[in-house]
């Protein structure tokens, strides 16, 4: 794969054999982001678990202290008193059957997060085949199936992100924009990694965090020392 001059110049700033401390790595992400738009910074963490086993799943959600820098569109599927609560909390779309039918019949997907209440899961559950592959299916562990719909909507708008293993045992998460700068990105990174370390399954044996890297949308990846993240420190 051929890279442009800016990318090649950026790579020269990084020691590809080194595992950096998180703040150093994120500082390099900011320095090597040369696109004309505000690039997203992502974290990629490979875990020493096997996602094929139910007792080794790693999944959860956290609110990043500085948000993600992204405007989040929220669909709230609810009825009764929750409709007013959802509207007041700032949901972009609020309703029930009219939206689930729109998703099913028209493939409508103009939202980033779907939040619902337990009593509506019979309705929303029918959308599993449509929402599941897109990572939009509500889940109690992610806080998107809840009795406190107003709180969930406010958290989603404030920068709540979900982390979960993919089939290759890697977690991919955005932690903000290059414009945040090193300090804010590091705080978001620490919050995410602390949550991932706390979510370590009891069935996990050996080294839990195998590798970790950060990268901006168009920039090169920077390796982070996996032994010094999430409150861990090298012995």
Backbone as CSV, one residue per row, in Angstrom:
resi,resn,N_x,N_y,N_z,CA_x,CA_y,CA_z,C_x,C_y,C_z
1,UNK,0.844,-1.197,0.000,0.000,0.000,0.000,0.878,1.245,0.000
2,UNK,0.590,2.147,-0.941,1.397,3.355,-1.066,0.784,4.484,-0.243
3,UNK,1.602,5.134,0.560,1.124,6.233,1.395,1.613,7.564,0.846
4,UNK,0.879,8.641,1.165,1.251,9.979,0.729,2.434,10.525,1.515
5,UNK,2.969,11.639,1.038,4.157,12.242,1.650,3.915,12.622,3.119
6,UNK,2.732,13.196,3.416,2.443,13.615,4.797,2.470,12.419,5.746
7,UNK,1.888,11.299,5.303,1.857,10.091,6.137,3.284,9.578,6.349
8,UNK,4.050,9.533,5.273,5.444,9.041,5.357,6.252,9.915,6.319
9,UNK,6.050,11.238,6.245,6.758,12.151,7.144,6.324,11.934,8.594
10,UNK,5.032,11.646,8.786,4.505,11.410,10.139,5.113,10.161,10.757
11,UNK,5.245,9.121,9.946,5.798,7.843,10.429,7.225,8.031,10.958
12,UNK,7.957,8.953,10.356,9.348,9.195,10.763,9.443,9.731,12.191
13,UNK,8.347,10.302,12.684,8.351,10.857,14.045,8.136,9.782,15.109
14,UNK,7.780,8.579,14.665,7.424,7.506,15.603,8.464,6.389,15.557
15,UNK,8.873,5.948,16.725,9.755,4.783,16.834,8.870,3.543,16.857
16,UNK,8.822,2.815,15.740,7.891,1.692,15.614,8.264,0.508,16.507
17,UNK,9.459,0.520,17.068,9.880,-0.577,17.952,9.565,-0.274,19.412
18,UNK,9.130,0.950,19.682,8.936,1.383,21.073,7.473,1.292,21.498
19,UNK,7.257,0.969,22.772,5.932,1.038,23.382,5.922,2.261,24.291
20,UNK,5.119,3.240,23.924,5.115,4.526,24.610,4.171,4.540,25.812
21,UNK,4.406,5.463,26.733,3.406,5.766,27.754,2.221,6.406,27.021
22,UNK,1.021,6.301,27.601,-0.186,6.770,26.919,-0.108,8.242,26.525
23,UNK,0.358,9.108,27.448,0.395,10.545,27.129,1.355,10.847,25.988
24,UNK,2.486,10.129,25.946,3.445,10.307,24.842,2.831,9.869,23.520
25,UNK,2.175,8.700,23.559,1.567,8.147,22.351,0.489,9.080,21.807
26,UNK,-0.330,9.619,22.704,-1.404,10.506,22.267,-0.855,11.852,21.797
27,UNK,0.240,12.285,22.399,0.911,13.495,21.922,1.396,13.312,20.491
28,UNK,1.903,12.118,20.196,2.349,11.813,18.837,1.174,11.725,17.868
29,UNK,0.041,11.222,18.352,-1.174,11.172,17.528,-1.577,12.578,17.088
30,UNK,-1.533,13.500,18.040,-1.887,14.889,17.749,-0.890,15.497,16.759
31,UNK,0.384,15.196,16.975,1.459,15.765,16.155,1.440,15.234,14.724
32,UNK,1.039,13.972,14.581,1.100,13.338,13.252,-0.227,13.400,12.496
33,UNK,-1.221,14.078,13.059,-2.505,14.231,12.365,-2.418,15.440,11.435
34,UNK,-2.359,15.191,10.154,-2.110,16.275,9.197,-3.290,16.534,8.265
35,UNK,-4.412,15.844,8.474,-5.580,16.052,7.602,-6.169,17.443,7.819
36,UNK,-6.953,17.885,6.846,-7.542,19.228,6.929,-8.790,19.257,7.809
37,UNK,-9.257,18.081,8.238,-10.407,18.029,9.149,-9.939,17.594,10.536
38,UNK,-10.818,17.737,11.516,-10.476,17.384,12.903,-10.582,15.867,13.059
39,UNK,-9.443,15.203,12.993,-9.430,13.731,12.987,-9.885,13.146,14.328
40,UNK,-10.538,11.993,14.253,-10.918,11.241,15.447,-9.728,10.416,15.913
41,UNK,-9.542,10.338,17.223,-8.489,9.486,17.792,-9.141,8.215,18.326
42,UNK,-8.604,7.078,17.940,-9.165,5.788,18.343,-8.157,4.974,19.132
43,UNK,-8.696,4.117,20.009,-7.884,3.172,20.780,-8.228,1.762,20.298
44,UNK,-7.205,0.937,20.150,-7.401,-0.461,19.760,-6.674,-1.334,20.784
45,UNK,-7.429,-2.159,21.499,-6.869,-2.956,22.591,-7.120,-4.448,22.327
46,UNK,-6.048,-5.218,22.232,-6.189,-6.671,22.064,-6.104,-7.340,23.436
47,UNK,-7.114,-8.144,23.753,-7.191,-8.776,25.070,-6.865,-10.265,25.012
48,UNK,-6.323,-10.762,26.125,-5.990,-12.181,26.241,-7.172,-12.995,26.710
49,UNK,-8.293,-12.869,26.001,-9.498,-13.640,26.299,-9.984,-14.281,25.010
50,UNK,-10.988,-15.134,25.115,-11.568,-15.786,23.941,-13.046,-15.416,23.867
51,UNK,-13.380,-14.536,22.934,-14.748,-14.012,22.845,-15.777,-15.074,22.469
52,UNK,-15.312,-16.262,22.079,-16.260,-17.339,21.743,-16.915,-17.915,22.991
53,UNK,-16.308,-17.661,24.164,-16.849,-18.188,25.411,-17.633,-17.110,26.156
54,UNK,-18.822,-17.457,26.596,-19.702,-16.499,27.273,-19.074,-15.925,28.534
55,UNK,-18.259,-16.742,29.238,-17.665,-16.263,30.492,-16.393,-15.436,30.271
56,UNK,-16.068,-15.160,28.998,-14.897,-14.322,28.704,-15.262,-13.092,27.875
57,UNK,-16.523,-12.745,27.898,-16.965,-11.545,27.188,-16.533,-10.298,27.967
58,UNK,-16.184,-9.271,27.259,-15.857,-7.987,27.881,-16.707,-6.927,27.186
59,UNK,-17.600,-6.328,27.954,-18.517,-5.347,27.379,-18.987,-4.385,28.459
60,UNK,-19.147,-3.150,28.095,-19.654,-2.167,29.040,-19.757,-0.809,28.376
61,UNK,-20.036,0.194,29.177,-20.155,1.560,28.656,-19.700,2.543,29.717
62,UNK,-19.069,3.619,29.273,-18.606,4.648,30.201,-18.797,6.032,29.576
63,UNK,-18.901,7.034,30.426,-18.965,8.417,29.945,-17.551,8.979,29.987
64,UNK,-17.041,9.387,28.842,-15.703,9.979,28.792,-15.745,11.378,29.396
65,UNK,-14.755,11.732,30.220,-14.784,13.032,30.896,-14.878,14.219,29.948
66,UNK,-14.332,14.069,28.737,-14.355,15.181,27.778,-15.197,14.858,26.540
67,UNK,-16.020,13.809,26.634,-16.868,13.444,25.506,-16.061,12.899,24.342
68,UNK,-16.713,12.745,23.207,-16.042,12.212,22.010,-15.817,13.287,20.953
69,UNK,-16.423,14.453,21.163,-16.310,15.500,20.153,-17.293,15.309,19.017
70,UNK,-18.112,14.286,19.126,-19.073,13.976,18.077,-20.484,14.294,18.555
71,UNK,-21.281,14.865,17.660,-22.690,15.123,17.964,-23.455,13.801,17.816
72,UNK,-24.160,13.395,18.875,-24.823,12.085,18.891,-26.327,12.237,18.726
73,UNK,-26.878,11.536,17.723,-28.329,11.533,17.522,-28.932,10.356,18.282
74,UNK,-29.906,10.652,19.137,-30.511,9.630,19.993,-31.962,9.373,19.599
75,UNK,-32.286,8.099,19.413,-33.674,7.666,19.230,-34.126,7.017,20.532
76,UNK,-35.195,7.541,21.123,-35.754,6.959,22.344,-37.062,6.255,21.997
77,UNK,-37.097,4.947,22.218,-38.319,4.180,21.980,-38.989,3.956,23.332
78,UNK,-40.099,4.655,23.534,-40.763,4.601,24.831,-42.213,5.066,24.703
79,UNK,-42.943,4.900,25.804,-44.353,5.308,25.839,-44.670,5.978,27.171
80,UNK,-45.876,6.526,27.254,-46.352,7.082,28.520,-45.544,8.265,29.007
81,UNK,-45.310,8.308,30.321,-44.593,9.425,30.940,-43.167,9.567,30.419
82,UNK,-42.597,8.446,29.945,-41.210,8.478,29.468,-41.040,9.315,28.209
83,UNK,-42.123,9.512,27.462,-42.039,10.314,26.235,-41.616,11.741,26.570
84,UNK,-42.282,12.341,27.542,-41.943,13.716,27.941,-40.539,13.784,28.543
85,UNK,-40.196,12.783,29.358,-38.861,12.745,29.977,-37.772,12.670,28.909
86,UNK,-38.014,11.852,27.881,-37.037,11.683,26.799,-36.887,12.971,25.998
87,UNK,-37.999,13.629,25.739,-37.954,14.890,24.985,-37.210,15.957,25.773
88,UNK,-37.478,16.041,27.058,-36.820,17.051,27.914,-35.324,16.764,28.066
89,UNK,-34.951,15.485,27.991,-33.535,15.108,28.143,-32.729,15.362,26.869
90,UNK,-33.447,15.660,25.772,-32.737,16.024,24.536,-32.690,14.974,23.458
91,UNK,-33.535,13.941,23.543,-33.563,12.917,22.485,-33.963,13.566,21.163
92,UNK,-33.347,13.131,20.074,-33.639,13.702,18.758,-34.949,13.165,18.191
93,UNK,-35.234,11.903,18.501,-36.473,11.271,18.054,-37.084,10.519,19.235
94,UNK,-38.378,10.650,19.426,-39.060,9.970,20.531,-40.353,9.355,19.997
95,UNK,-40.553,8.078,20.267,-41.771,7.414,19.819,-41.689,5.929,20.050
96,UNK,-42.582,5.196,19.394,-42.613,3.737,19.579,-42.779,3.038,18.236
97,UNK,-43.980,2.500,17.992,-44.203,1.714,16.777,-43.866,2.467,15.489
98,UNK,-44.132,3.779,15.470,-43.877,4.524,14.231,-42.406,4.471,13.823
99,UNK,-41.511,4.417,14.833,-40.084,4.362,14.513,-39.605,2.928,14.256
100,UNK,-40.097,1.962,15.020,-39.676,0.575,14.776,-40.163,0.103,13.406
101,UNK,-41.349,0.553,12.999,-41.860,0.209,11.669,-41.049,0.886,10.571
102,UNK,-40.659,2.125,10.832,-39.852,2.888,9.863,-38.493,2.204,9.644
103,UNK,-37.902,1.699,10.745,-36.620,0.989,10.653,-36.796,-0.310,9.865
104,UNK,-37.867,-1.046,10.194,-38.099,-2.344,9.577,-38.488,-2.231,8.103
105,UNK,-39.381,-1.314,7.811,-39.909,-1.211,6.452,-39.029,-0.400,5.501
106,UNK,-38.418,0.663,6.043,-37.663,1.579,5.173,-36.152,1.501,5.355
107,UNK,-35.707,0.748,6.384,-34.266,0.702,6.659,-33.747,2.030,7.196
108,UNK,-34.650,2.795,7.828,-34.282,4.108,8.368,-33.279,3.966,9.509
109,UNK,-32.178,4.736,9.435,-31.110,4.604,10.430,-30.498,5.960,10.782
110,UNK,-31.307,7.000,10.837,-30.768,8.335,11.077,-30.567,8.611,12.575
111,UNK,-29.852,7.700,13.245,-29.552,7.871,14.672,-28.275,7.107,15.000
112,UNK,-27.623,7.517,16.083,-26.365,6.883,16.502,-26.565,5.924,17.668
113,UNK,-27.591,6.205,18.492,-27.864,5.403,19.687,-29.373,5.203,19.811
114,UNK,-29.774,3.974,20.122,-31.188,3.698,20.408,-31.297,3.361,21.886
115,UNK,-32.105,4.133,22.589,-32.306,3.921,24.026,-33.768,3.580,24.258
116,UNK,-34.014,2.571,25.084,-35.391,2.154,25.328,-35.567,1.706,26.774
117,UNK,-36.800,1.396,27.126,-37.133,0.933,28.477,-37.428,-0.567,28.429
118,UNK,-37.282,-1.281,29.552,-37.481,-2.733,29.554,-38.837,-3.165,28.993
119,UNK,-39.883,-2.382,29.262,-41.219,-2.758,28.798,-41.386,-2.664,27.285
120,UNK,-40.436,-2.016,26.602,-40.514,-1.863,25.143,-39.636,-2.862,24.398
121,UNK,-38.918,-3.725,25.136,-37.996,-4.638,24.465,-38.711,-5.684,23.609
122,UNK,-39.971,-5.970,23.921,-40.735,-6.886,23.070,-40.881,-6.315,21.671
123,UNK,-41.034,-5.001,21.600,-41.162,-4.305,20.318,-39.805,-4.140,19.639
124,UNK,-38.830,-3.657,20.400,-37.500,-3.392,19.845,-36.780,-4.694,19.486
125,UNK,-37.044,-5.754,20.257,-36.375,-7.041,20.022,-36.576,-7.585,18.623
126,UNK,-37.672,-7.216,17.981,-37.947,-7.680,16.613,-36.969,-7.101,15.597
127,UNK,-36.249,-6.072,16.006,-35.315,-5.405,15.094,-33.894,-5.948,15.210
128,UNK,-33.741,-7.033,15.956,-32.405,-7.585,16.214,-31.567,-7.809,14.975
129,UNK,-32.175,-8.361,13.924,-31.416,-8.674,12.698,-30.961,-7.416,11.970
130,UNK,-31.690,-6.324,12.184,-31.338,-5.059,11.531,-30.344,-4.267,12.379
131,UNK,-30.634,-4.179,13.683,-29.805,-3.360,14.575,-28.527,-4.066,15.025
132,UNK,-28.613,-5.377,15.247,-27.473,-6.145,15.765,-26.188,-5.974,14.982
133,UNK,-26.211,-6.236,13.659,-24.976,-6.119,12.865,-24.382,-4.714,12.854
134,UNK,-25.203,-3.718,13.140,-24.722,-2.327,13.151,-24.300,-1.871,14.547
135,UNK,-24.415,-2.773,15.512,-24.040,-2.426,16.881,-25.000,-1.458,17.540
136,UNK,-26.261,-1.439,17.073,-27.237,-0.480,17.584,-28.303,-1.107,18.476
137,UNK,-28.208,-2.421,18.684,-29.222,-3.092,19.501,-29.068,-2.680,20.968
138,UNK,-30.133,-2.175,21.590,-30.040,-1.771,23.006,-29.698,-2.952,23.907
139,UNK,-28.959,-2.652,24.977,-28.492,-3.706,25.864,-28.377,-3.155,27.284
140,UNK,-28.880,-3.890,28.286,-28.792,-3.392,29.671,-27.360,-3.113,30.121
141,UNK,-26.386,-3.938,29.675,-24.987,-3.745,30.082,-24.428,-2.430,29.558
142,UNK,-24.944,-2.002,28.429,-24.480,-0.736,27.851,-25.289,0.441,28.366
143,UNK,-26.314,0.150,29.181,-27.140,1.213,29.736,-28.165,1.764,28.768
144,UNK,-28.376,1.064,27.639,-29.328,1.554,26.640,-30.704,0.891,26.775
145,UNK,-30.829,-0.045,27.710,-32.141,-0.538,28.144,-32.218,-0.190,29.621
146,UNK,-33.084,0.766,29.968,-33.054,1.302,31.326,-34.412,1.870,31.739
147,UNK,-34.645,1.888,33.030,-35.865,2.510,33.547,-35.676,4.027,33.707
148,UNK,-34.418,4.476,33.703,-34.125,5.910,33.822,-33.705,6.435,32.451
149,UNK,-34.697,6.620,31.580,-34.398,6.961,30.187,-33.782,8.352,30.056
150,UNK,-34.176,9.274,30.923,-33.630,10.634,30.859,-32.122,10.634,31.127
151,UNK,-31.703,9.904,32.146,-30.277,9.832,32.484,-29.480,9.211,31.335
152,UNK,-30.009,8.143,30.746,-29.317,7.460,29.648,-29.142,8.383,28.442
153,UNK,-30.162,9.170,28.154,-30.092,10.096,27.017,-29.054,11.185,27.278
154,UNK,-29.063,11.734,28.485,-28.101,12.789,28.834,-26.669,12.263,28.766
155,UNK,-26.460,11.014,29.219,-25.119,10.422,29.170,-24.683,10.190,27.731
156,UNK,-25.592,9.722,26.893,-25.262,9.499,25.477,-24.872,10.807,24.811
157,UNK,-25.597,11.853,25.132,-25.299,13.171,24.557,-23.979,13.730,25.091
158,UNK,-23.625,13.342,26.322,-22.411,13.862,26.964,-21.145,13.140,26.513
159,UNK,-21.297,12.054,25.769,-20.118,11.341,25.279,-19.946,9.962,25.853
160,UNK,-21.047,9.280,26.125,-20.962,7.904,26.615,-20.628,6.988,25.452
161,UNK,-19.669,6.111,25.652,-19.307,5.164,24.591,-19.438,3.737,25.115
162,UNK,-19.702,2.832,24.201,-19.769,1.417,24.538,-18.487,0.744,24.064
163,UNK,-17.958,-0.141,24.892,-16.798,-0.927,24.465,-17.189,-2.404,24.484
164,UNK,-16.754,-3.134,23.475,-17.065,-4.557,23.419,-16.067,-5.260,22.516
165,UNK,-15.830,-6.513,22.802,-14.902,-7.314,22.001,-15.460,-7.586,20.618
166,UNK,-14.585,-7.593,19.615,-15.010,-8.098,18.320,-14.583,-9.567,18.228
167,UNK,-14.763,-10.189,17.073,-14.481,-11.626,16.929,-13.001,-11.953,17.041
168,UNK,-12.139,-10.938,16.895,-10.692,-11.178,16.998,-10.153,-10.777,18.374
169,UNK,-11.078,-10.591,19.339,-10.716,-10.256,20.730,-10.073,-8.874,20.864
170,UNK,-10.501,-7.970,19.987,-9.996,-6.591,20.031,-11.156,-5.633,20.325
171,UNK,-10.888,-4.628,21.146,-11.840,-3.556,21.406,-11.381,-2.319,20.638
172,UNK,-12.288,-1.732,19.861,-12.000,-0.507,19.107,-12.907,0.597,19.644
173,UNK,-12.338,1.727,20.054,-13.159,2.811,20.608,-12.612,4.185,20.239
174,UNK,-13.505,5.129,19.908,-13.061,6.517,19.735,-12.925,7.169,21.102
175,UNK,-11.919,8.019,21.266,-11.757,8.704,22.566,-11.677,10.220,22.418
176,UNK,-12.065,10.720,21.257,-12.068,12.166,21.103,-11.515,12.615,19.767
177,UNK,-11.268,13.909,19.669,-10.742,14.516,18.447,-9.330,15.038,18.681
178,UNK,-8.569,15.138,17.604,-7.199,15.650,17.690,-7.170,17.026,18.356
179,UNK,-8.214,17.842,18.099,-8.275,19.189,18.659,-8.371,19.204,20.182
180,UNK,-8.696,18.066,20.799,-8.750,17.993,22.264,-7.383,18.252,22.877
181,UNK,-6.328,17.835,22.157,-4.979,17.954,22.699,-4.607,16.761,23.558
182,UNK,-3.323,16.658,23.856,-2.774,15.502,24.576,-3.414,15.270,25.942
183,UNK,-3.594,16.333,26.714,-4.063,16.179,28.097,-5.488,15.603,28.171
184,UNK,-6.410,16.180,27.418,-7.798,15.696,27.451,-7.913,14.289,26.863
185,UNK,-7.171,14.041,25.798,-7.191,12.698,25.198,-6.660,11.662,26.182
186,UNK,-5.624,12.036,26.930,-5.049,11.109,27.913,-6.060,10.808,29.020
187,UNK,-6.799,11.818,29.467,-7.815,11.595,30.501,-8.924,10.674,29.990
188,UNK,-9.345,10.878,28.751,-10.352,9.990,28.154,-9.814,8.569,28.008
189,UNK,-8.557,8.459,27.568,-7.908,7.153,27.406,-7.853,6.415,28.745
190,UNK,-7.405,7.112,29.793,-7.283,6.484,31.116,-8.640,6.003,31.638
191,UNK,-9.682,6.793,31.388,-11.025,6.412,31.831,-11.481,5.131,31.144
192,UNK,-11.266,5.050,29.827,-11.655,3.860,29.068,-10.867,2.629,29.505
193,UNK,-9.544,2.758,29.585,-8.714,1.594,29.917,-8.941,1.118,31.339
194,UNK,-9.209,2.042,32.263,-9.521,1.643,33.639,-10.786,0.793,33.661
195,UNK,-11.783,1.196,32.873,-13.034,0.433,32.792,-12.799,-0.951,32.201
196,UNK,-11.964,-1.032,31.168,-11.678,-2.325,30.528,-10.940,-3.252,31.491
197,UNK,-9.989,-2.699,32.243,-9.245,-3.519,33.214,-10.190,-4.016,34.317
198,UNK,-11.094,-3.141,34.782,-12.053,-3.549,35.821,-13.016,-4.621,35.318
199,UNK,-13.250,-4.644,34.010,-14.191,-5.599,33.418,-13.544,-6.950,33.104
200,UNK,-12.314,-7.150,33.558,-11.606,-8.403,33.275,-12.404,-9.607,33.782
201,UNK,-12.725,-10.554,32.914,-13.500,-11.727,33.342,-12.690,-12.628,34.273
202,UNK,-13.360,-13.250,35.222,-12.685,-14.159,36.156,-12.046,-15.326,35.409
203,UNK,-12.616,-15.684,34.262,-12.106,-16.829,33.492,-10.860,-16.490,32.674
204,UNK,-10.493,-15.212,32.646,-9.320,-14.795,31.867,-8.035,-15.209,32.585
205,UNK,-7.168,-15.906,31.877,-5.887,-16.355,32.444,-4.725,-15.723,31.674
206,UNK,-3.609,-15.563,32.355,-2.428,-15.010,31.697,-2.542,-13.507,31.510
207,UNK,-1.785,-12.972,30.550,-1.767,-11.524,30.326,-3.109,-11.084,29.756
208,UNK,-3.743,-10.126,30.409,-5.076,-9.669,30.008,-4.989,-8.700,28.827
209,UNK,-4.228,-7.618,28.981,-4.060,-6.679,27.867,-2.808,-7.082,27.093
210,UNK,-3.032,-7.646,25.928,-1.927,-8.155,25.103,-1.203,-7.023,24.381
211,UNK,-1.981,-6.115,23.814,-1.372,-4.985,23.106,-2.360,-3.836,23.059
212,UNK,-1.823,-2.646,22.827,-2.656,-1.448,22.791,-2.019,-0.453,21.824
213,UNK,-2.857,0.187,21.025,-2.349,1.198,20.096,-3.367,2.316,19.962
214,UNK,-2.873,3.509,19.647,-3.746,4.650,19.391,-3.420,5.193,18.008
215,UNK,-4.425,5.762,17.367,-4.213,6.301,16.032,-5.248,7.373,15.729
216,UNK,-4.872,8.322,14.889,-5.858,9.283,14.389,-6.410,8.748,13.073
217,UNK,-7.478,9.346,12.570,-8.168,8.831,11.382,-7.227,8.572,10.215
218,UNK,-6.370,9.525,9.916,-5.484,9.406,8.753,-4.021,9.196,9.135
219,UNK,-3.740,9.154,10.432,-2.351,9.060,10.874,-1.891,7.640,11.138
220,UNK,-0.604,7.459,11.414,-0.057,6.131,11.720,-0.399,5.697,13.143
221,UNK,-0.396,4.396,13.376,-0.649,3.874,14.717,0.564,4.068,15.615
222,UNK,0.293,4.267,16.906,1.365,4.420,17.894,1.126,3.391,18.990
223,UNK,2.130,2.554,19.255,1.978,1.490,20.251,2.099,2.050,21.669
224,UNK,1.208,1.562,22.541,1.204,1.968,23.953,1.639,0.773,24.794
225,UNK,2.421,1.030,25.830,2.868,-0.044,26.722,1.655,-0.677,27.409
226,UNK,1.337,-1.944,27.119,0.128,-2.561,27.686,0.206,-2.811,29.185
227,UNK,1.423,-2.756,29.745,1.599,-2.993,31.173,1.411,-1.739,32.018
228,UNK,1.186,-0.597,31.339,1.065,0.660,32.073,-0.219,1.413,31.699
229,UNK,-1.295,0.657,31.548,-2.579,1.279,31.225,-3.649,0.810,32.211
230,UNK,-4.699,1.608,32.334,-5.827,1.214,33.178,-5.487,1.067,34.634
231,UNK,-4.505,1.858,35.117,-4.139,1.771,36.531,-3.117,0.696,36.824
232,UNK,-2.716,-0.028,35.768,-1.663,-1.044,35.956,-0.297,-0.345,35.916
233,UNK,0.698,-0.986,36.464,2.061,-0.481,36.329,2.996,-1.668,36.278
234,UNK,4.093,-1.483,35.579,5.043,-2.580,35.440,5.646,-2.949,36.783
235,UNK,5.827,-4.231,36.968,6.443,-4.699,38.212,7.916,-4.333,38.232
